Amino acid sequence: MKKKKNSLLQGAVELLILRSLRDQDRHGWGIQQRINQIGNKKVFLNQGSLYPALIRLGDQGLIDSEWRITENGRKAKYYILTKAGRRRLGIEVSQWYDFVMTMNLIIEQA
């Protein structure tokens, strides 16, 4: 049975979104494109995962949003990382690295 390439990342969608907003406010399509571009066809974030995660992050106060005009002259909702979101991002990144290190140890020594 063939497994999906991104099955391990299903729980990391919110981390990826927070990280994509760390240095720049983005609209939904921009977040999706950035993650998919950097993921180099090994990670694919679709709209069915993106928008529910954006709602959850907003409900938790980790991101804000506001309507702006895009570089193409269209109106789009931009997402902005809050101070609480920056703190959570730091925690989540640290936990991710701990997880990866633990998995590497298990794989190497099991």
Secondary structure, 3 states (H helix, E strand, C coil): CCCCCCHHHHHHHHHHHHHHCCCCCEEHHHHHHHHHHHCCCCCCCCHHHHHHHHHHHHHCCCEEEEEEECCCCCEEEEEEECHHHHHHHHHHHHHHHHHHHHHHHHHHHC
